[in-house]
Amino acid sequence: MRVVIVTGPRQAGKSTFVEHHPALKGLPYFSLDEAPVLRRARENASAFVRSETSMIIDEVQREPDLILAIKSVVDRQRPALRGQFVLTGSANLLLMKRVGDSLAGRAYYLRLWPMTRREQLGLGRTGIWGSFFEEAVPGWLDLVRAEKSSPASWQATSAKGGFPEVAVSDGGLTAADRTLWFDGYITTYLERDLRDLAAVADLGDFQRLMKAAALRIGNLLNQSELGRDVQLPAMTVHRYLNLLETSYQVVRLEPYAVNRTKRLIKTPKLYWNDPGLALHLAHGGAEGTPTGAHFENFVLCDLLAWRDTQVPQAEITYWRTSSGHEVDFVIETRNRMVGVEVKAAKQPGMGDITGLRTFLAEHPKQALGGVVVHGGDDSYWLDDRIVAVPWWSVM
């Protein structure tokens, strides 16, 4: 594509990624975090993007007018140049009202999430979710057992999170060090990134909403309830949540939708971009103990990183009926599905797969099988098409 746009939450590693990618070596680099560069871009966006044949522009959301100027340049360029502009942004440009064009047909959007566990281990990959589509269901157990991975604590790993500064620090960080880093992250987000997106009258109200959202990870999103808890009007809650989503802080997980005889829940579920940050927010900066909801959020983060490297892109949703049957995550690609249930228990049993069994029965042709990701160390069959696997063997 003529334009590549790398987006994702702040401090996920976008700038480092584009600065060190071998294919981009030698490309002129401009960061809108630098005041002189930002001033040039704002004074004359057209002249700025024409100053070099190809360029990297970091934190492009700080001057949305650049997008239309870039569109004009690439449309006139003959012959077309692949990778003429490489942009990074800590906001979803497709959701920003000030961005006048999506660069449809000209740009590829790559979302870069905080590091997965396997990336932190130096393996350069996400979990093995795609393998469940490539391997026939009877071979799933052998597939998982063949993975060369060491047991680990999901509590410690999810508390650390995936932001490079705290996840792979050379000297190793203490809990107090992580607390200071997350405090700084939140302060910078509120005082700079948020103000780049919109005017927020009271940052205290916004931060209270962030904490309330972090306390509800994995729950159905009820904006009225959130508003009552933080004493904010429904419209303000709606606006603040949109800002959090635009800046990749929260993730709204949509329900799996298909016309079936049983009525499905249609409300999205709320998650955070990183379980470590969610834990920090929920406990007001104190060191907290991860819960099953953080474990679920941890697995989702790996799934999102996997999803955004698939071509064609896979879908991650959840499934829930009005009668209470639920599957935490549904992975769908090429019209085939795998259900994923997350259990913090070390030995999940038949009582933990009621939702998966119902889901598989409802979708006998599309659904291949189910995977129960748990906090123990053993891999075993729970049902004909449902396998229980330790989290560290698949992530």
Secondary structure, DSSP 8 states (H G I E B T S, - for coil): --EEEEE-STTSSHHHHHHH-GGGTT--EEETTSHHHHHHHHH-HHHHHTSSSSEEEESGGG-TTHHHHHHHHHHH-SS--TTSEEEEESS-GGG-TT-----TTTEEEEE--S--HHHHTT-----STTHHHHS-GGGHHHHHHT-------HHHHHHH-S-HHHHS-TT---HHHHHHHHHHHHHHIIIIIHHHH---S-HHHHHHHHHHHHTTTTSB--HHHHHHHHT--HHHHHHHHHHHHHTTSEEEE-B-----SS-B----EEEES-HHHHHHHHTTTS-----HHHHHHHHHHHHHHHHTT-SS--EEEEEEBTTS-EEEEEEEETTEEEEEEEE-SSS--GGG-HHHHHHHHH-TTTEEEEEEEESSS--EEEETTEEEEEHHHH-
